[in-house]
Amino acid sequence: MSKLKIAIQKSGRLSEKSLELLKDCGIKISTSNRKLRTESPNFPIEILFLRDDDIPQYVEQGVADIGILGENEVWEKDKNITPIRQLGFAVCKLCLAIPKDEVYTDLSYFQDKKIATSYPKILQKFFNEKGINVKVEEIGGSVEIAPSIGLSNAIFDIVSTGSTLLTNGLKQVETVVESQAVLISNQNLDEKKQAILNRLLFRIEAVKQSSENKYILLNAPNEKLNEIIALLPGMKSPTVLPLAEKGWSSVHTVIKEDAFWDIIEQLKSLGAEGILVLEIEKMIL
């Protein structure tokens, strides 16, 4: 039986989130005594645990059929692979930072400066597009220490809270690009593996839709029903059921989570009562 081989990071938060996604998709995976390879007993998939910066190469070569990793590694490695879907987790930004006592005005500050980074291709492409000449110093780790030891004038690295920068006497001055986890694929999947990938994508879409939406139930006065329904389009239209109490109806629908608070205030102003907001486990469109 054909199996789809998926490469994920062997440790760290990205690995945990990737395994959580597969679990939410109903795919059973044994992670006890973590091996470099394991198979699912209920879905035709084989998991390879690899270094994240090796995943693009392995997917390009067909050692793995698909992979989950940060977009930053996809851009940096620049392999012949196909990005399929952003996954919405492991969000980060790649930023330029300089010594905190330096005066910064704009990108021209970096003209002829030496910048230390683990992402030389992304950095060089950015400054080439801006027409600014920089000297890129590629290093493998501990990028933040480079200015203090005289290795560079600035750094380009992943920034989350910025606390590491402050600890090393640096300040963020420019965000170059934002990154998140992405699903990538080999460009030459056979028909059987493509069919398995399509099944996986269907499940991922159901999981991601459920996380981005809320199920809402409320009681609405009939005289305001049309106005309330106009605020709640739902997947097609809201479900409306009469209540035992005359003049009232129960309205059920799904709304985007990021629109929830704005809509809820408007619903209250129209007389909606007993508003319940529920998590959605899976959502099939």
Residue pairs with C-beta under 8 A, 6 or more apart in sequence:
1 44
2 44
2 190
2 192
2 193
2 196
3 39
3 44
3 45
3 46
3 196
4 44
4 45
4 46
4 65
4 66
4 193
4 196
4 197
4 200
5 45
5 46
5 47
5 48
5 63
5 64
5 65
5 66
6 45
6 46
6 47
6 48
6 64
6 65
6 66
6 67
6 68
7 47
7 48
7 49
7 50
7 55
7 58
7 59
7 63
7 64
7 66
7 67
7 68
7 69
8 14
8 15
8 18
8 19
8 47
8 48
8 49
8 50
8 55
8 67
8 68
8 69
9 15
9 18
9 49
9 50
9 51
9 52
9 55
9 68
9 69
10 34
10 36
10 49
10 50
10 51
11 34
11 49
13 90
14 52
14 68
14 69
14 70
14 89
14 90
14 181
15 49
17 89
17 90
17 181
18 68
18 181
19 29
19 31
21 68
21 87
21 89
21 204
21 207
22 29
22 40
22 45
22 47
23 29
24 207
25 200
25 203
25 204
25 206
25 207
26 42
26 43
26 203
27 40
27 42
27 43
27 45
27 203
28 40
28 41
28 42
28 43
29 38
29 40
29 47
30 38
31 38
34 49
35 49
36 48
36 49
36 50
37 46
37 47
37 48
37 49
38 46
38 47
38 49
39 45
39 46
39 47
40 46
40 47
43 200
44 196
45 196
45 200
48 58
48 63
48 64
50 58
50 64
52 69
52 70
52 73
53 73
53 76
53 77
55 64
55 67
55 68
55 69
55 73
55 184
56 67
56 69
56 73
56 74
56 77
56 78
56 79
56 81
56 184
57 77
57 79
58 64
58 67
59 65
59 66
59 67
59 79
59 81
59 184
59 185
59 186
60 79
60 80
60 81
60 186
60 187
62 186
62 188
64 186
65 185
65 186
65 189
65 193
65 197
66 84
66 183
66 184
66 185
66 186
66 197
67 81
67 183
67 184
68 87
68 181
68 182
68 183
68 184
69 181
69 182
69 184
70 90
70 92
70 179
70 180
70 181
70 182
71 83
71 86
71 179
71 180
71 181
71 182
72 92
72 94
72 119
72 122
72 158
72 177
72 179
74 81
74 83
74 182
74 184
75 119
75 121
75 122
75 177
75 179
76 119
76 120
76 121
76 122
78 121
80 187
81 184
81 185
81 186
81 187
82 184
82 185
82 186
82 187
83 182
83 183
83 184
84 182
84 183
84 184
84 185
84 197
84 201
85 182
85 183
85 201
85 204
86 180
86 181
86 182
87 180
87 181
87 182
87 183
87 204
87 208
88 180
88 181
88 208
88 211
89 180
89 181
90 179
90 180
90 181
91 178
91 179
91 180
92 158
92 159
92 160
92 178
92 179
92 180
93 158
93 159
93 175
93 176
93 177
93 178
93 179
94 119
94 122
94 156
94 157
94 158
94 159
94 175
94 176
94 177
94 178
94 179
95 156
95 157
95 158
95 159
95 172
95 173
95 174
95 175
95 176
96 110
96 115
96 154
96 155
96 156
96 172
96 173
96 174
96 176
97 144
97 154
97 155
97 156
97 157
97 159
97 165
97 170
97 171
97 172
97 173
98 104
98 109
98 147
98 153
98 154
98 170
98 171
98 173
99 147
99 154
99 169
99 170
99 171
100 166
100 169
100 170
100 171
101 169
102 109
104 171
104 173
107 130
107 132
107 174
108 132
109 173
110 127
110 132
110 134
110 154
111 132
111 133
111 134
112 133
112 134
112 135
113 134
113 135
113 152
113 153
113 154
114 134
114 135
114 136
114 137
114 151
114 152
114 153
114 154
115 123
115 134
115 135
115 136
115 137
115 152
115 153
115 154
115 155
115 156
116 137
116 138
116 139
116 143
116 146
116 147
116 151
116 152
116 154
116 155
116 156
117 123
117 136
117 137
117 138
117 139
117 143
117 155
117 156
117 157
118 138
118 139
118 140
118 141
118 143
118 157
119 156
119 157
120 136
120 138
122 156
122 176
122 177
123 134
123 136
123 156
123 176
124 134
124 136
126 176
126 177
127 133
127 134
137 146
137 151
137 152
139 146
139 151
143 155
143 156
143 157
144 155
144 157
144 164
144 165
144 167
144 168
144 170
145 151
145 168
146 152
146 155
147 153
147 154
147 155
147 168
147 169
147 170
148 168
148 169
155 170
156 176
158 179
159 165
159 172
159 175
162 172
165 171
165 172
183 201
183 204
185 197
189 197
205 285
206 282
206 283
206 284
207 282
209 280
209 283
209 284
209 285
210 279
210 280
210 281
210 282
210 283
212 256
212 257
212 258
213 254
213 255
213 256
213 257
213 280
213 283
214 254
214 255
214 256
214 257
214 260
214 277
214 278
214 279
214 280
215 252
215 253
215 254
215 277
215 278
215 279
215 280
216 232
216 252
216 253
216 254
216 255
216 260
216 275
216 276
216 277
216 278
217 250
217 251
217 252
217 274
217 275
217 276
217 278
218 228
218 250
218 251
218 267
218 272
218 273
218 274
218 275
218 276
219 243
219 248
219 249
219 250
219 251
219 272
219 273
219 274
220 228
220 248
220 249
220 250
220 251
220 270
220 271
220 272
220 273
221 247
221 248
221 270
221 271
222 247
222 248
222 249
223 247
224 270
224 271
224 272
225 240
225 249
225 251
227 270
228 251
228 267
228 270
228 272
229 237
229 238
229 240
229 251
231 263
231 266
231 267
231 270
232 238
232 251
232 253
232 255
232 263
232 267
233 253
234 253
234 254
234 255
235 253
235 254
235 285
237 253
238 251
238 252
238 253
239 251
239 252
239 253
240 249
240 250
240 251
240 252
241 249
241 250
241 252
242 248
242 249
242 250
243 249
243 250
251 272
254 280
254 283
255 263
260 277
264 275
264 277
267 275
268 275
